[in-house]
Amino acid sequence: MMPQRRRIVRIAAFIAAILLLAAAVFSIGRSAPTIEQVRAAIVHPDPIKVLLGVVALLVNLVACGGIFHALLAPFGRLGRFEMVQLIATSSVLNYLPLRPGLVGRIAHQNVVNGIPLQRSAVSVVEAGIVCAFSIVWLGASVALAQWSGAETLGWIVAAVPSLGWCARRTKSPTTAQRLLNSLAWRQVDLLAWGTRYWAVFGLLGVSLSPLDCARAVCIGGAANLVPFIGNGLGIREWAIGLGGERMALWSTDVGLAAELLNRATDIAVAVPIGLICGVPIARRLRAAMAARGETAIVDALHSSGG
């Protein structure tokens, strides 16, 4: 059984996330101008911005799948599209307390793909390091562009991690090669997030420059790294709201509204995709367990908490 302390912390974190989300909605409800902006975005949306936001979300899923595929594929029989399916399904389940999506994904990778449990756990840490590094690097690039007045130089520096695409791809890559490949996929993920922020703020009538989008990506990306809370629920909304106001980019209520629109897009698009992807994932898992006669692995994962 999961250690009691860890269970309590995760449940408390989930409750805190829900309260933060409710507080964000309440804050917006007290601002008549922001309510009008949200109403206009819903009633008379810009179809181009809506389309770009949805496409960017799909790119997020593919890029996240690419990050973990680069880290895990050398250790088992794992297809790239299969990894995207796993990410889509686990992302939906990670909205729930105790992050069951992570548990299910690790179980699938072990039973179906033959990837050792320890290797899956290490990949989570590696992905966290890659994501954190990418946020720090992007933030430093934005700061360079701002302080030097040479925006082009900032973007050139920001694009350096994309050279990870040049890392040699072999059947037995080194740790450095795997990390560089995953970092290149992370660059795609960040670009998609920047597009999503440009779209949602644009729907609210706030025009963001490319540097403003990069700032938003840094704030939201840092919030997503907060442990124990799946998908940065509640944290990301307030980080964008308060962080943007502190940098004089937008008001707190507008930032909250923009991030809630992002969250609504997740619910409207990513959740159905995740549920659909979960069907073949569950089928493969049951078939593999039946073939190998293994059911203890799932019980062990649940008892250890992933």
C-alpha positions in Angstrom: 0.0 0.0 0.0 1.2 3.5 -0.7 2.9 5.1 2.3 0.4 7.0 4.2 2.3 10.2 4.2 2.7 10.2 0.4 -1.0 9.5 -0.1 -1.9 12.3 2.2 0.4 14.8 0.4 -1.0 13.9 -3.0 -4.6 14.1 -1.9 -3.9 17.4 -0.1 -2.2 18.7 -3.3 -5.2 17.7 -5.4 -7.6 19.5 -3.0 -5.4 22.6 -3.1 -5.4 22.5 -6.9 -9.2 22.4 -7.0 -9.4 25.3 -4.5 -7.0 27.3 -6.6 -9.0 26.6 -9.7 -12.2 27.7 -8.0 -10.5 30.8 -6.7 -9.4 31.6 -10.3 -13.0 31.3 -11.5 -14.2 33.4 -8.6 -11.6 36.1 -9.3 -12.7 36.4 -12.9 -16.3 36.5 -11.9 -15.6 39.7 -10.0 -14.2 41.5 -13.0 -16.9 42.7 -15.4 -14.4 43.7 -18.2 -12.8 40.2 -18.1 -16.2 38.5 -18.1 -17.0 40.5 -21.2 -13.7 39.5 -22.8 -14.4 35.8 -22.1 -17.9 36.1 -23.4 -16.7 37.6 -26.6 -14.1 34.9 -27.0 -16.7 32.2 -26.6 -19.6 33.8 -28.6 -17.6 35.3 -31.4 -14.3 33.5 -31.5 -11.6 34.0 -34.1 -11.7 30.7 -36.0 -8.0 31.0 -37.0 -6.9 31.3 -33.4 -9.2 28.5 -32.3 -7.8 26.2 -35.0 -4.2 27.1 -34.2 -4.9 26.5 -30.5 -6.3 23.0 -31.2 -3.5 22.1 -33.6 -0.9 23.3 -31.1 -2.4 21.1 -28.4 -2.2 18.1 -30.7 1.5 19.0 -31.4 2.0 19.1 -27.6 0.8 15.5 -27.4 3.0 14.3 -30.2 6.0 16.2 -28.8 5.6 14.8 -25.3 5.4 11.4 -26.8 8.6 12.1 -28.7 10.3 13.2 -25.5 9.6 9.9 -23.8 10.1 7.8 -26.9 13.6 9.2 -27.2 14.3 8.3 -23.6 12.7 4.8 -23.5 12.6 3.3 -27.0 16.2 1.8 -26.7 15.1 -0.2 -23.7 12.1 -2.0 -25.1 9.7 -2.6 -28.0 8.0 0.8 -28.0 6.5 2.4 -31.1 6.4 6.2 -31.5 2.7 6.4 -32.0 2.1 4.0 -29.1 4.1 6.4 -26.9 1.8 9.2 -28.0 -1.2 7.1 -27.1 0.3 6.4 -23.7 0.9 10.1 -23.1 -2.6 11.1 -24.2 -4.2 8.6 -21.9 -2.0 9.2 -18.9 -2.4 12.9 -19.2 -6.1 12.6 -18.7 -5.8 10.2 -15.8 -3.2 12.4 -14.1 -6.0 15.0 -13.5 -7.2 12.6 -10.8 -5.8 12.3 -7.3 -2.7 10.1 -6.9 -1.8 10.4 -10.6 -3.1 7.0 -11.8 -2.0 7.8 -15.3 1.6 7.6 -14.4 1.0 4.2 -12.7 -0.8 2.9 -15.7 1.8 4.1 -18.2 4.6 2.4 -16.2 2.6 -0.8 -16.0 2.0 -0.8 -19.8 5.7 -0.1 -20.6 6.8 -3.0 -18.4 4.2 -5.6 -19.4 3.6 -4.7 -23.0 6.9 -3.1 -24.1 9.3 -5.0 -21.9 10.8 -1.9 -20.3 12.1 -2.4 -16.8 10.2 -0.6 -14.0 13.4 1.1 -12.9 14.1 2.4 -16.3 10.6 3.9 -16.6 11.1 5.6 -13.3 14.4 7.0 -14.4 12.9 8.3 -17.6 10.4 10.4 -15.6 13.3 12.0 -13.8 15.2 12.5 -17.0 12.2 14.1 -18.7 11.8 16.4 -15.7 15.5 17.5 -16.1 15.0 18.0 -19.8 11.9 20.1 -19.2 13.4 22.2 -16.4 16.6 22.8 -18.5 14.6 23.9 -21.5 12.6 26.4 -19.4 15.8 27.9 -17.8 17.4 28.1 -21.3 14.4 29.8 -22.8 14.2 32.2 -19.9 17.9 33.1 -20.2 17.4 33.6 -24.0 14.5 36.0 -23.4 16.5 37.9 -20.8 19.4 38.1 -23.2 17.1 39.5 -25.9 15.6 42.0 -23.6 18.8 43.3 -21.9 20.9 43.4 -25.1 18.2 44.8 -27.3 19.1 42.2 -29.9 16.0 40.1 -30.2 17.4 38.1 -33.1 20.4 37.0 -30.9 18.0 35.9 -28.2 16.1 33.7 -30.7 19.3 32.2 -32.0 20.4 31.2 -28.5 16.9 29.9 -27.8 17.1 27.6 -30.8 20.4 26.0 -29.9 18.8 23.0 -28.1 17.1 22.2 -31.4 20.5 20.9 -32.5 19.6 17.8 -30.5 18.0 16.7 -33.8 21.5 16.3 -35.1 22.4 13.7 -32.4 23.1 10.4 -34.0 20.2 7.9 -33.8 21.3 4.4 -33.2 19.8 1.3 -31.7 21.9 1.7 -28.6 22.3 5.4 -28.1 24.3 6.9 -25.3 22.6 8.7 -22.4 23.7 12.0 -24.0 22.2 11.1 -27.3 18.9 10.2 -25.7 18.8 13.4 -23.7 19.7 15.5 -26.7 17.0 13.8 -28.8 14.4 14.4 -26.1 15.5 18.0 -25.7 14.9 18.5 -29.4 11.3 17.2 -29.0 10.9 19.5 -26.0 11.7 22.5 -28.3 8.7 21.5 -30.5 6.6 21.2 -27.3 7.6 24.8 -26.2 6.9 26.2 -29.7 3.4 24.6 -29.5 2.9 26.1 -26.0 3.9 29.5 -27.4 1.3 29.2 -30.1 -1.4 28.2 -27.6 -0.7 31.3 -25.5 -0.7 33.6 -28.6 -4.1 32.1 -29.5 -5.8 32.2 -26.1 -4.7 35.7 -25.3 -5.6 36.8 -28.8 -9.1 35.5 -28.3 -9.3 37.8 -25.2 -8.2 40.8 -27.3 -4.6 40.8 -25.9 -1.9 40.8 -28.6 1.3 39.1 -27.5 4.7 39.6 -29.2 6.9 36.6 -29.8 8.9 37.5 -26.7 5.7 37.8 -24.6 4.7 34.4 -25.8 8.1 33.0 -24.7 7.7 34.7 -21.3 4.3 33.0 -20.9 5.8 29.6 -21.9 8.5 30.0 -19.2 5.9 30.9 -16.5 3.5 28.1 -17.5 6.3 25.6 -18.1 7.7 26.2 -14.6 4.2 25.7 -13.1 3.8 22.4 -14.9 6.9 21.1 -13.1 5.4 21.5 -9.6 5.3 18.0 -8.1 2.2 16.1 -6.8 -0.2 18.1 -9.0 -1.0 16.6 -12.4 -0.9 19.0 -15.4 -0.2 22.0 -13.2 -3.9 22.1 -12.2 -4.6 25.4 -10.5 -1.0 26.3 -10.2 -0.5 27.2 -13.8 -3.6 29.5 -13.8 -2.3 31.6 -11.0 1.3 31.5 -12.2 0.2 33.0 -15.5 -2.1 35.5 -13.9 0.2 36.8 -11.3 3.4 36.4 -13.3 2.1 38.3 -16.2 0.9 41.2 -14.1 4.2 41.4 -12.3 5.9 41.7 -15.7 3.2 44.2 -16.9 2.2 42.0 -19.7 -1.5 41.6 -18.8 -3.8 41.9 -15.7 -4.1 39.0 -13.3 -7.8 38.4 -14.3 -6.9 38.3 -18.0 -4.1 35.9 -17.3 -6.4 33.6 -15.3 -9.0 33.7 -18.0 -6.4 32.9 -20.7 -5.1 29.9 -18.8 -8.7 28.7 -18.1 -9.3 28.8 -21.8 -6.2 26.7 -22.3 -7.6 24.3 -19.7 -11.0 24.2 -21.4 -9.2 23.3 -24.6 -7.6 20.4 -22.8 -11.0 19.2 -21.6 -12.7 19.6 -25.0 -9.9 18.1 -27.1 -7.3 16.3 -25.1 -9.6 14.5 -22.8 -11.7 12.8 -25.5 -8.4 11.9 -27.4 -7.0 10.4 -24.2 -10.1 8.3 -23.5 -10.1 7.1 -27.1 -6.4 6.2 -27.0 -7.0 4.4 -23.7 -9.1 1.7 -25.4 -6.3 0.1 -27.4 -3.8 0.8 -24.6 -6.0 -1.2 -22.1 -6.6 -3.9 -24.7 -2.9 -4.4 -25.3 -2.2 -4.4 -21.6 -4.8 -7.1 -20.9 -3.6 -9.2 -23.8 0.0 -9.0 -22.7 -0.9 -9.8 -19.1 -3.0 -12.8 -20.1 -0.2 -14.1 -22.4 2.4 -13.8 -19.6 0.1 -14.7 -16.8 1.2 -11.6 -14.9 -1.2 -9.6 -12.7 1.0 -9.0 -9.7 2.8 -6.2 -11.5 -0.2 -3.9 -11.4 -0.9 -4.6 -7.7 2.7 -3.9 -6.9 2.7 -0.6 -8.8 -0.5 0.5 -7.0 0.9 -0.5 -3.6 4.1 1.4 -4.3 2.5 4.5 -5.8 4.4 4.3 -9.1 
